[in-house]
Amino acid sequence: MNAKNPRYQSGASILLIILMIGLGAGIFSVGMKLYPSYTDHKVIVGILNEVLLNKDMVVQSNRSIRTTINRRLTINSIYKFRGKDKEDWLTISRDKGFIFFKVKYQDQVPIYYNVDALVKFDESLQAKLP
């Protein structure tokens, strides 16, 4: 940039500004479509942590724990794990005085027309049994 002669000063052209606004809008749009998947996962992990902290809950059977988790998911309007074929997203196991929750699932989010984003979640939680 030449400060002595204003005729030779240059900046971003209109075309570049339009391109930058379009790129920013595209990134914002994709971010807004992926945001619910991440907030749902945060709610799921929060529910599992609440169950792990409840000493009366962790001593129950795995089936009753899963039923309680499913009820809390329904209360929080998370319906992606309904049905018998969708029960493999959560694995509950016990070993040497600990209880383990393994959360593994993927969420397919439509972006534009036939372009989808696949968001994968894989997390393990554990707590000591009383």
C-alpha positions as CSV (number, residue, x, y, z in Angstrom):
1,M,0.0,0.0,0.0
2,N,1.4,3.4,-1.0
3,A,0.5,6.0,1.6
4,K,1.9,8.9,-0.4
5,N,-0.4,8.6,-3.4
6,P,-4.0,7.5,-2.8
7,R,-4.5,6.4,-6.4
8,Y,-2.2,3.5,-5.9
9,Q,-3.9,2.2,-2.7
10,S,-5.6,-1.1,-3.1
11,G,-7.8,-3.4,-1.0
12,A,-10.1,-6.3,-1.3
13,S,-12.2,-6.2,-4.5
14,I,-16.0,-6.7,-4.5
15,L,-15.5,-10.2,-6.0
16,L,-13.2,-11.2,-3.1
17,I,-15.6,-9.8,-0.5
18,I,-18.5,-11.7,-2.0
19,L,-16.4,-14.9,-2.1
20,M,-15.4,-14.5,1.6
21,I,-19.0,-13.8,2.6
22,G,-20.2,-16.9,0.7
23,L,-17.4,-19.1,2.2
24,G,-18.3,-17.8,5.7
25,A,-22.0,-18.5,5.1
26,G,-21.2,-22.0,3.9
27,I,-19.1,-22.8,6.9
28,F,-21.7,-21.3,9.3
29,S,-24.4,-23.4,7.6
30,V,-22.5,-26.7,8.0
31,G,-21.7,-25.8,11.6
32,M,-25.3,-25.2,12.4
33,K,-26.4,-28.5,10.9
34,L,-23.7,-30.4,12.9
35,Y,-24.3,-28.6,16.2
36,P,-27.4,-30.7,17.3
37,S,-25.4,-34.0,17.0
38,Y,-22.8,-32.7,19.4
39,T,-25.3,-31.2,21.8
40,D,-27.2,-34.6,21.8
41,H,-24.0,-36.4,22.6
42,K,-23.2,-34.0,25.4
43,V,-26.7,-34.8,26.9
44,I,-26.1,-38.5,26.5
45,V,-22.8,-38.4,28.3
46,G,-24.4,-36.3,31.0
47,I,-27.1,-38.9,31.5
48,L,-24.6,-41.7,31.7
49,N,-22.5,-39.7,34.2
50,E,-25.6,-39.2,36.4
51,V,-26.3,-42.9,36.3
52,L,-22.7,-43.7,37.3
53,L,-22.8,-41.3,40.2
54,N,-26.0,-42.7,41.6
55,K,-24.9,-45.6,43.8
56,D,-28.4,-47.1,44.0
57,M,-28.6,-47.3,40.2
58,V,-25.2,-49.0,39.4
59,V,-26.0,-52.0,41.6
60,Q,-29.1,-52.8,39.6
61,S,-29.1,-55.1,36.6
62,N,-27.8,-54.0,33.2
63,R,-31.3,-54.2,31.8
64,S,-32.9,-51.9,34.4
65,I,-30.0,-49.4,33.9
66,R,-30.6,-49.5,30.1
67,T,-34.3,-48.9,30.7
68,T,-33.6,-45.9,32.9
69,I,-31.2,-44.5,30.4
70,N,-33.7,-44.9,27.6
71,R,-36.4,-43.1,29.7
72,R,-34.1,-40.2,30.3
73,L,-33.2,-40.0,26.6
74,T,-36.9,-39.8,25.8
75,I,-37.4,-37.1,28.4
76,N,-34.6,-35.1,26.7
77,S,-36.1,-35.7,23.2
78,I,-33.3,-37.9,21.9
79,Y,-35.1,-40.5,19.8
80,K,-32.2,-41.8,17.6
81,F,-31.8,-45.0,19.6
82,R,-35.4,-46.3,19.4
83,G,-36.1,-49.9,18.4
84,K,-34.6,-53.3,18.9
85,D,-32.0,-52.9,16.1
86,K,-30.6,-49.7,17.7
87,E,-29.7,-51.2,21.1
88,D,-26.0,-51.8,20.3
89,W,-24.9,-48.1,20.8
90,L,-24.4,-48.7,24.5
91,T,-22.4,-51.6,26.1
92,I,-22.7,-52.1,29.8
93,S,-20.1,-54.3,31.5
94,R,-18.8,-55.1,35.0
95,D,-15.3,-56.2,35.9
96,K,-13.3,-56.3,39.1
97,G,-15.5,-53.9,41.1
98,F,-16.1,-51.4,38.3
99,I,-18.9,-50.7,35.9
100,F,-18.1,-49.7,32.3
101,F,-20.3,-47.8,29.8
102,K,-19.0,-47.9,26.2
103,V,-20.9,-45.5,23.9
104,K,-20.3,-46.0,20.2
105,Y,-22.5,-44.7,17.5
106,Q,-22.6,-42.5,14.4
107,D,-24.9,-39.9,13.3
108,Q,-25.6,-39.1,9.6
109,V,-26.5,-35.5,9.0
110,P,-27.7,-34.3,5.6
111,I,-25.8,-31.2,4.5
112,Y,-26.8,-30.3,0.9
113,Y,-28.9,-32.4,-1.5
114,N,-27.0,-35.7,-1.6
115,V,-24.0,-34.6,0.5
116,D,-24.1,-36.0,4.1
117,A,-21.8,-35.6,7.0
118,L,-21.1,-38.7,9.2
119,V,-20.3,-37.8,12.8
120,K,-18.8,-40.7,14.9
121,F,-18.8,-40.8,18.6
122,D,-16.8,-43.3,20.7
123,E,-16.5,-42.8,24.4
124,S,-15.9,-44.9,27.5
125,L,-17.1,-44.1,31.1
126,Q,-16.4,-46.1,34.3
127,A,-17.2,-46.0,37.9
128,K,-16.4,-48.0,41.0
129,L,-19.1,-50.2,42.3
130,P,-20.1,-49.6,45.9
